Amino acid sequence: MNTTELIRKKRNNEALTKEEILYLVNNFTKNKIPDYQFSAFLMSVYFNGMNKEETSALTEAMLYSGKVLNLDSIPGVKIDKHSTGGVGDKTSLILAPIVACAGVKVPMISGRGLGHSGGTLDKLESIPGFRTDLSITEYKKVLKKVGAVLIGQTKEVAPADKLIYALRDVTATVESIPLITGSIMSKKLAEGIDGLVLDVKTGNGAFMQKEKDAVALADSLIQTAKIFNKKVIGFVTDMNQPLGNYIGNWLEVYESIQVLRDAKKNDLTELSLILSGAMIYLGKKANSLEEGIETAIKILSSGKAFDKFVKIVEEQNGKTDFVLHPEKYPKAKYKEVIKSKASGYLSEVNTYELGMVGIDLGAGRKTKDDKIDPKAGIIFNYKIGDTINKGAVLAEIFSDSKTGIENAKKRISLAINISTSKPKKVKLIKKVFT
């Protein structure tokens, strides 16, 4: 085959065959197609899209560029969850232990922060000693023993995705539904799972800000999962405000502890229970989504999920003392509060801006080599529709950087809108695909 001809074919909006896509992905992975040619192919896909067959072929090519894990030696149904990312989204830390307590295995390969969106690995690594770099042998051992394991992408799993994603990141081709689908599904299918629950975010803090784009992405992911004979349930959920109240790595672990141990109730708890219920249902431990949610509620109320979380941390070398006694965790050098200058209702939040403020404070990376400050972040005290009195503390900010604190104070004040009329309550679940 001729690479230039295949680029021209896609540029002219013609469908590529499975063999042609396999040729492109395999040869790029083996360094036989240079970056500049594969960049041209990616841009052609960005502008012209891919049909269902092409998207499936792309996913398959990326999937089989490395190892597909075989978890048959571990008894039980294996179900994972994938979120497209947002601000304050820490549901993985809560649902993994809940679902494991229900008897469903949770083999989770997670990612790091991307842009304004936080990453599960960075959150877990804020627990001193916690290892996300387990070998495949260690990964299987923890999964078999505890019922859940959370690690990062290994060199063996979907190596094509890692190479292609790095190129997409620097060629402005990230926001392409077929390319996102191939990236997500190749990694998830390589885990050896039986089913997948999808949480596709929409709103001003999501990568898919328009609901119609989020629905299209959810549909693409679900159709691809079905082609590979995987059970799947999808949700389109709101990201027009942070999920929960805490933003930043250790702060998000702490809020997860509040939910698991102290039964804190908010939108984070609600979404975690819904996603857990869907996983329990797909894992054949409930006869319906509703029954799965009821099972998740009972497990959370019993305290068993918190005990399971402690066990996961212990098995992955994390210091459980900080999980059992979070008040012992080191404190940030600087703390400031932001108070409301007016009374009224919280009517709007620029969630993307809050995510970027978190990076300013040190909770994320501006370059790939930046070191994260696990203590940095924001506690955002209100939800859209809440009544706010003049002088009320809207947010608390934490950082070891004085400059970061000063920048954060200005940006957060501009990211919040308080109005005299009460807005409609935000609908957390926009759409369900069952």
C-alpha positions in Angstrom: 0.0 0.0 0.0 1.0 3.6 -0.5 0.7 5.9 2.5 0.3 9.1 0.4 -2.6 7.5 -1.5 -4.3 6.5 1.7 -4.0 10.1 3.1 -5.4 11.4 -0.2 -8.3 8.9 0.0 -9.2 10.0 3.5 -8.7 13.7 2.6 -11.2 13.2 -0.2 -13.7 11.8 2.3 -13.6 8.3 1.1 -13.9 5.3 3.5 -10.8 3.3 4.2 -10.9 -0.5 4.4 -9.9 -2.4 7.6 -6.7 -3.5 5.9 -5.8 0.1 4.9 -6.3 1.3 8.5 -4.3 -1.6 9.9 -1.5 -0.8 7.5 -1.4 2.9 8.6 -1.5 2.1 12.4 1.0 -0.8 12.3 3.5 1.0 10.2 3.3 4.2 12.3 3.8 2.2 15.5 6.8 0.5 13.9 8.2 3.9 13.0 7.9 3.2 9.2 5.5 6.1 8.6 6.9 9.5 9.7 5.1 11.9 12.0 4.3 14.4 9.3 2.5 11.8 7.2 0.5 10.4 10.1 -0.3 13.9 11.2 -1.9 14.5 7.7 -3.9 11.4 8.1 -5.1 12.5 11.6 -6.1 15.9 10.3 -8.0 14.2 7.4 -9.9 12.1 10.0 -10.6 15.2 12.1 -12.3 17.1 9.2 -14.0 14.1 7.5 -14.7 11.7 10.4 -15.0 8.0 10.1 -18.0 5.6 9.7 -18.8 2.9 12.2 -16.7 0.2 10.3 -13.7 2.5 10.1 -13.9 3.4 13.8 -14.1 -0.2 14.7 -11.1 -1.0 12.5 -9.1 1.8 14.0 -9.9 0.5 17.5 -8.9 -3.0 16.6 -5.6 -1.9 15.0 -4.7 0.1 18.2 -5.9 -2.7 20.5 -3.8 -5.4 18.9 -0.7 -3.2 18.6 0.1 -4.7 22.1 -1.0 -7.3 24.6 -4.7 -8.0 25.3 -4.8 -9.1 28.9 -6.3 -12.5 29.7 -8.1 -12.4 33.1 -9.8 -15.8 32.7 -7.7 -17.2 35.6 -9.5 -14.7 37.9 -13.1 -15.8 38.8 -15.9 -13.4 38.3 -17.2 -10.8 35.8 -14.8 -8.0 35.1 -16.4 -4.5 34.6 -14.7 -1.1 34.3 -15.8 2.5 34.1 -14.5 5.3 31.9 -15.1 9.0 32.3 -14.3 11.5 29.6 -13.0 13.8 32.3 -13.9 17.0 34.1 -13.2 19.0 37.2 -13.5 17.3 40.6 -14.4 14.0 39.0 -13.2 11.4 41.5 -15.9 8.8 41.1 -13.3 6.0 40.3 -12.0 6.2 43.9 -15.5 5.7 45.3 -17.1 3.2 42.8 -14.1 0.7 42.6 -14.4 -0.4 46.2 -18.2 -0.3 46.2 -18.4 -2.5 43.1 -15.7 -4.9 44.4 -17.7 -5.3 47.6 -20.6 -6.4 45.4 -18.5 -9.3 44.0 -17.8 -7.7 40.6 -14.1 -7.5 39.6 -12.9 -4.0 38.7 -9.6 -4.0 36.6 -9.0 -0.3 36.1 -6.3 1.2 33.9 -6.5 5.0 34.4 -4.9 8.1 33.1 -3.2 11.3 34.3 -4.5 14.8 34.2 -5.2 16.2 30.7 -5.4 20.0 30.3 -7.9 21.4 32.9 -9.1 17.9 33.8 -7.7 16.0 36.7 -6.4 12.4 36.4 -7.1 9.4 38.6 -3.4 8.3 38.8 -2.3 11.7 40.1 -5.0 11.6 42.8 -4.0 8.1 43.9 -0.3 9.0 43.9 -1.0 11.8 46.3 -1.3 9.0 48.9 2.4 8.5 49.9 3.8 5.2 48.5 0.7 4.3 46.3 2.0 2.4 43.3 0.2 2.9 40.0 3.1 1.2 38.0 2.3 -2.4 38.9 3.5 -5.1 36.5 0.8 -7.2 34.8 1.6 -10.0 37.2 1.1 -7.7 40.2 -2.0 -6.2 38.6 -3.6 -9.6 38.3 -2.5 -10.6 41.9 -4.1 -7.5 43.5 -7.3 -7.9 41.4 -7.7 -11.5 42.4 -7.0 -10.8 46.1 -9.0 -7.5 46.6 -11.4 -7.4 43.7 -10.2 -4.1 42.3 -7.0 -2.6 41.1 -6.1 0.9 39.7 -3.0 1.3 37.6 -1.6 3.4 34.7 -1.2 2.3 31.1 1.7 -0.1 30.7 4.1 -0.4 27.8 2.4 -3.6 26.7 -1.1 -2.3 26.5 -2.2 -0.5 23.3 1.2 1.1 22.5 -0.2 2.6 19.3 -2.6 4.7 21.4 0.2 6.3 23.4 2.1 7.3 20.1 -1.0 8.5 18.3 -2.3 10.4 21.3 1.0 12.3 21.7 0.7 13.3 18.0 -3.0 14.3 18.4 -2.1 16.5 21.4 0.4 18.6 19.3 -1.6 18.7 16.0 -4.9 20.0 17.3 -6.7 16.8 16.5 -7.8 15.8 20.0 -11.5 16.6 19.6 -12.4 14.0 17.0 -15.0 11.4 17.9 -13.5 8.5 16.0 -10.0 9.2 17.3 -11.3 9.6 20.9 -13.3 6.3 20.5 -10.2 4.4 19.2 -8.1 5.8 22.0 -10.6 5.0 24.8 -11.8 1.6 23.6 -8.4 0.2 22.6 -7.2 0.7 26.2 -10.4 -0.5 27.8 -10.7 -3.6 25.6 -7.0 -4.5 26.3 -7.8 -4.8 30.0 -9.7 -8.0 29.4 -13.0 -6.7 30.6 -16.5 -8.2 30.0 -18.3 -4.9 30.2 -18.0 -1.2 30.5 -19.9 1.7 32.0 -19.3 5.1 30.3 -19.6 8.5 31.8 -19.5 11.1 29.0 -19.3 14.7 30.4 -20.9 17.7 28.8 -20.9 21.4 29.8 -18.4 24.2 30.2 -16.0 22.0 32.2 -16.1 19.1 29.7 -14.1 18.3 26.5 -17.5 17.9 24.7 -19.1 21.2 25.8 -22.2 20.7 23.6 -24.7 18.0 24.6 -25.2 16.9 21.0 -21.4 16.2 20.7 -21.4 14.3 24.0 -24.3 12.2 22.8 -22.6 11.5 19.5 -19.4 10.4 21.4 -21.4 8.2 23.7 -23.1 6.5 20.8 -19.8 6.0 19.0 -18.2 4.4 22.1 -21.3 2.2 22.7 -21.5 1.0 19.1 -17.8 0.1 19.1 -18.1 -1.8 22.4 -21.0 -3.8 21.0 -18.9 -4.7 17.9 -16.4 -6.3 20.2 -19.2 -8.1 22.1 -18.9 -6.1 25.3 -21.8 -5.2 27.5 -22.1 -1.5 27.9 -24.2 1.2 29.6 -23.6 4.9 28.9 -24.5 8.1 30.7 -24.2 11.7 29.5 -23.7 13.7 32.7 -23.4 17.4 33.6 -20.1 19.2 33.9 -21.3 22.8 34.2 -20.0 22.9 37.8 -17.3 20.9 39.6 -18.4 17.4 40.7 -18.4 17.4 44.5 -16.8 20.3 46.3 -13.0 19.5 46.2 -10.6 20.1 43.4 -7.0 18.9 43.6 -5.3 15.6 44.1 -5.2 15.0 47.9 -8.3 17.1 48.4 -10.2 14.8 46.0 -8.9 11.7 47.9 -10.1 13.4 51.1 -13.5 14.0 49.7 -13.7 10.4 48.5 -12.9 9.4 52.1 -15.8 11.7 53.3 -18.2 9.8 51.0 -16.9 6.3 51.7 -16.4 6.7 55.5 -18.6 9.5 56.6 -21.5 9.1 54.1 -21.2 12.7 52.8 -24.1 13.3 50.4 -23.8 15.5 47.3 -23.8 15.2 43.5 -20.5 13.3 43.7 -22.2 10.6 45.9 -25.2 10.5 43.7 -23.3 10.0 40.5 -20.9 7.5 42.1 -23.9 5.3 43.3 -25.5 5.5 39.8 -22.3 4.4 38.1 -21.7 1.7 40.7 -25.2 0.4 40.2 -24.7 0.2 36.5 -21.4 -1.8 37.0 -23.1 -4.1 39.5 -25.9 -4.7 37.0 -23.5 -5.5 34.2 -21.5 -7.7 36.5 -24.7 -9.8 37.0 -25.0 -9.1 40.7 -28.3 -7.3 40.2 -31.3 -7.9 37.9 -31.7 -4.2 36.9 -30.0 -0.9 37.0 -32.3 0.2 39.8 -31.5 -2.9 41.9 -27.8 -2.3 41.2 -28.1 1.2 42.6 -29.9 -0.1 45.7 -27.1 -2.6 46.3 -24.5 0.1 46.0 -26.4 2.3 48.5 -26.5 -0.6 51.0 -22.8 -1.3 50.6 -21.8 2.3 51.0 -24.0 2.6 54.1 -22.5 -0.5 55.7 -18.9 0.9 55.7 -17.6 -2.1 53.8 -16.6 0.1 50.8 -14.3 2.3 52.9 -12.7 -0.9 54.4 -12.2 -2.1 50.8 -10.6 1.2 49.8 -8.2 0.9 52.6 -7.3 -2.6 51.5 -6.7 -1.4 47.9 -4.4 1.3 49.1 -2.5 -1.2 51.3 -2.1 -3.8 48.5 -0.8 -1.1 46.2 1.8 0.0 48.7 0.1 3.2 49.9 0.3 4.5 53.4 -3.1 3.7 54.9 -2.4 5.9 57.9 -3.3 9.0 55.9 -6.5 7.3 54.6 -7.5 6.3 58.2 -6.4 9.7 59.6 -6.5 12.3 56.8 -6.1 15.1 59.3 -2.4 14.0 59.6 -1.7 14.8 55.9 0.8 17.7 55.4 -0.8 21.1 54.9 -0.1 23.6 52.1 2.0 26.6 53.0 -0.7 29.1 52.0 -4.4 29.1 52.4 -6.8 31.9 51.4 -10.6 32.3 51.4 -12.7 34.0 48.7 -15.8 35.7 50.1 -18.9 36.8 48.2 -19.3 40.5 47.6 -23.0 40.2 47.1 -26.1 38.3 48.2 -28.2 36.2 45.8 -28.0 32.8 44.1 -25.1 31.0 42.5 -26.2 31.1 38.9 -23.2 30.2 36.8 -19.7 28.7 37.2 -16.9 28.7 34.7 -15.8 25.1 35.4 -13.0 25.1 32.9 -11.6 28.2 34.5 -11.6 26.5 38.0 -9.8 23.6 36.5 -7.1 25.9 35.1 -6.9 27.7 38.5 -6.1 24.3 40.0 -3.1 24.0 37.6 -2.0 27.6 38.6 -2.0 26.4 42.2 0.1 23.4 41.4 -2.5 20.6 41.2 -1.9 20.0 37.5 0.8 20.3 34.8 1.5 23.1 32.4 4.2 21.0 30.7 4.6 17.2 30.8 7.7 17.5 33.1 6.0 19.6 35.7 5.9 18.2 39.2 2.4 18.2 40.9 1.9 19.5 44.4 -0.6 17.0 45.9 -1.7 19.5 48.6 -2.7 22.2 46.1 -6.4 22.8 45.2 -9.7 24.4 45.8 -12.7 23.7 48.1 -15.7 25.1 46.3 -18.5 25.4 48.8 -21.6 26.0 46.7 -23.7 24.5 43.9 -25.7 26.3 41.2 -29.0 27.4 42.7 -27.7 27.7 46.3 -28.5 30.9 48.3 -25.4 32.9 49.0 -25.2 35.7 51.6 -22.8 38.6 51.3 -19.5 37.7 53.0 -20.1 34.0 52.7 -16.9 31.9 51.9 -17.3 30.8 48.3 -14.0 29.0 48.1 -10.9 28.1 50.0 -7.6 27.8 48.0 -4.5 25.9 49.0 -0.9 26.0 47.5 2.8 26.2 48.3 3.0 28.9 45.7 2.2 32.5 46.8 2.0 33.6 43.1 -0.4 30.8 42.4 -2.6 31.9 45.3 -2.7 35.5 44.1 -3.6 34.5 40.5 -6.3 32.1 41.8 -8.0 34.8 43.9 -8.5 36.9 40.8 -9.5 34.1 38.5 -12.0 32.4 40.8 -13.9 35.7 41.5 -14.3 36.2 37.7 -15.4 32.5 37.2 -18.5 32.8 39.5 -21.7 34.6 38.7 -24.2 35.5 41.5 -27.6 36.7 40.4 -30.8 38.0 42.2 -33.0 35.4 40.4 -32.9 31.7 41.3 -31.7 29.6 38.4 -33.0 26.1 37.5 -31.4 23.2 39.3 -28.8 21.5 37.2 -29.8 18.1 35.9 -26.9 15.7 36.7 -27.9 12.9 34.4 -28.7 14.2 30.9 -29.2 10.9 29.0 -28.9 7.2 29.7 -28.0 4.6 27.0 -28.9 1.1 28.2 
